[in-house]
Amino acid sequence: LLHYTRSFKLSYYNEYKSYLRMDSEGLSLSVEYVANAGIVLSTEQKAALQTSLVILQSDQKFHKVQLWGKIVAVKDAYYIACGVGSNNELKDRKFLYSQDCMKWCILPVLTESRAAICRQLNGRFIGDPSYEYEHIETKIVGEGEEAEEETNTVLVKEEDRLAAVVEEIDRDVAIVPRGAYVKTANGRVITNRSFEGLNNLDCKKLCNYFHFKLTPNTDSINLLAKASLDPSIDFLEHIENDYPKGCWVLQSERGSGLVVLKSLLWLGFVFYHVPGTKKFGGVYYGTGEKNIDLPFML
């Protein structure tokens, strides 16, 4: 009986691990789901990531580590990973980057003022974390006829800009299916082990996909809809009302056996979900440039 109990726990753990999004164990299968969008990894990159992500998880004491995406630069590329803690899977997260899929460095945590400066930088990434951009700030000093323009040059490292862009992309397009995560009574956000996936009808509705961030907006929800909400799983904001309208494209592939969502705001972000299963995930493969012309293109 003891042997059976241990075997059951081990098989349940392995089954649960296989559903993690873009983690080291299910990386090959997860990448295949988004291959139609042009997101591929070479055999060498898969082998390196599957090895280094496991070592990274052990060294940094993460609950799990996921491949977040890849930002293509002029000279090289940045591979981004997300380390998740066990206390709160929504708040306890750290981003790391690598250029060889083996050595990982933690991205710095920026202040809001520093991140705002980084977001004003335009153009492609160079591919050198130590590269410094020059940002010129202009402000008016004095009043009336004595007012003068004063310029100040601020140096911004590419590593800081990378941290700001990754945070912005994650805030705008990181999504999960409804019910995939649950909020406990003490405020912790953890994986919902009873989640069995969206059915074939619900998976084709944008209202069943939530932003993975704690900024719920219930002002636009009518009272009748609020009454049917479950506070344990409906604590996130759904993507149906994202601005501009039409910034998400939902497609069914493999005979409705796979649902793919693509962001037109951040070109290169792809999310997938296999209906009726716990398999879902998202990855960003792009240049790190926001499509600011989208409102004029729709």
Phi, psi and omega in degrees: 000320179296318179296321179295319180296316179296319180295321180295316180297320181293317180294323178293321179294317180294323178294319180294320180295327184291346181265358181293146187283120174051035178277177186295326184282320182259020186296315183298316180291321181295320180294328179296329181293334182250013182294329180295341178270007179088011180263109183224158174232141177286167179299320179294320180293320177298314181296318180294317181292317180297330178278311186290327180292326177293316179295319179298318179297320181288318183291319184269001179059040176279152174290321175201157180232133182235148172284116182276322180160199184215129176251117184276125178252181182291312184267322186213190180229154177250121172267129185249134175237154180237120177263129185245132177275168183272344184287310180212112187287350178266321183263327185271075182225142177227143179254142180227157179227156178211152177247353178233008180067012181236308181265125185245140177235140180283131176289140181292150174269118187263151170286164182296323180292320179293320179295325178295322177294318181296325181287346178276349179284139182243165177097174181287157171287149181279318183110007178238112183300334182271357180296141182245128175267152176254117178248123183261121177258134180241130177218153182266126180249131180095180182226154176065223182289342181271002181292135180225151176273133180239128181253144179223129181265125180246129178268130182236123178286148180296332177298320177292319178296321178298318179297319180293319182291317179298318179296320180292317178297316181296323180291327185275323191232358176290116185229160178219155176291156178295128179094354181290333179232152182230145178257122183281175182294331179268011174092000179285143176250116183229167178294135178276105184288344178270002179289124181246014179091162177278149178282177185295338179273313182290332183290348181260012179246129182294336181292349180261016175235131187245148168291136180271066179206153184269068175223064182293140178235098183258007182294325183274001181266130181287166185296324179295320179289324179297327182294334182267001181282144175258113185298341181281335180238343181258041180267358179253168182263128181283163188267001185297327183260019179297145179253140357284157181299129181096014181282353176245139176242121181252129182229147174254131182232166177055044179063047182065017177270359180207132178248130182236131174245134179238140178266131175269347178281317174243091182297124182119348177271129181227133177240141180230154174209133176265111184303140178079006178227172178272005186277118175202163179174169179214153180210147178245125175232101181195193183266356181080020180251129181282139180277082184287347179272002185303316180303332180271352182263341182276000000 
